[in-house]
Each structure stands twice: as C-alpha cells, then as structure tokens.
Amino acid sequence: MEERTVNIGFGNTVLSSRVVAVILPNSAPSKRLREEARGAQRLIDATHGRKTRSIIITDSNHVILSAVHVETISQRLSGNHHGSGRPETREKEA
C-alpha cells in the first residue's frame, strides 16, 4: 500500500496517516506545546524563516511548524485541493 504525502510548504512533506492534528499557532496552549516540544527535541521547523501559520502534531508526538495556513493543509489532507480556503504562502527560493 502506498502512503500519501501532503505538502506542508517549501518542498517539505508529511505522511497523511501520521498526522493527528493541525492547529492554529496563536493560542497559549499552542505556544506551550511548541516550547515543550523544543525542550524535548521533538520540534521540526519547516517554515524557512517565514511566519508560522499552522502547527502539525504527529502520532510520534513530533510538532511540526509550517508557513502554510491550517485550512490549506486540512484541504490537502482530505484530498480536496480546489477548496475555497486561503491561498498558500508564496514559496520563493531565497
């Protein structure tokens, strides 16, 4: 069986079967979760220096920061790439 990957921005992908949740980064619990993951060396920063727009939590308890909006990642996880969600952050080469 072939695993489906989901683009989370800047050429980074995650296996859709490993994603437990995609959350907004602005709440106090999200910020606490990010700092706890950083302390436990479970934080993966896939933003390439851009603003964090979503936090992805995996079944291995890793926390992934992404510059792609929560709605966009949710659509990609559901297989619907043509939804009316916000446009993805521009991915320019630096």
N, C-alpha and C positions, 0 to 999 in steps of 0.2 A: 504494500500500500504506500502510495506516495504522499508525503507530508506537504501541506500547503503552507507557503511562506507569505508573510504580509510585510510590505514595505513600510518602515517606520521613519523614513526620511534619510536622505544623503547616502543612498545605497545600502543602508542597514535593513536587515530583515529579521523577523522573529517567526518561529513556528506557531501557527494559529492554535494548534492543540495545546500549547504550553501556556497561553495567555489566560490568566484567571480574571483580571480586571483591568480596565483603562479608566483612570480617574483624572479629575482636574487638579492642577498643582497648587492652587491658591489657598486652600483651606489649611488651618492649623494642623489637623491630623495628617494631611498630605506632607506638610513640611517636616513634621515629626518622623513620619515614615521614611522620608528621604534621608534625614540625618541619622536615623538608626541604621539604615542600610549602608550609609557611608562608613559609619563606625565599624560595622561588621564586614566590610569589604564585599558587599553584595550589590553595590550601586554601579550601574552602567550608564554613562553619559553619552547619548547618541545625538546630541544637539548641535555639535560642531560650533559651539560658542554662541548659538542663537538662543532666543528666549525659550524656556521650557513651556510647552503648551499642553503636554499630557504626560502622565506617569503610567507606565505599564507594569503590572505585577504578574510574575510568572509562577508556575506551580513549584518551581525550585526556590521560591522566596526571593528571587532577584528582583530588583527595582530598576526599571529602565526609563531614563528621561528622554523625551522626544520633542522635537520642534514642530511636529505635526499636530493639528487640532484633534481633540478627543473624538469629535463627530466623524472626521475623516478616517481615523483608524477603526472606529466602530463599523463604518460602512465597508471598509476593506476586509474586516474580519467576517462580516456577514456575506461577503461576496458581491455586494452592490456597490460598484464603482461609479455609478451615474446618478447618485442621490443629489439632493439639493443642499448638502452641508457646506460649510465654509471652505473656500479654496485652500489647498495645501500651501504651506510656506514655500517660497521660491528656493530652489536648491541650486545655488550658484557655486561654481568652483572658486575657491579663494585664490 
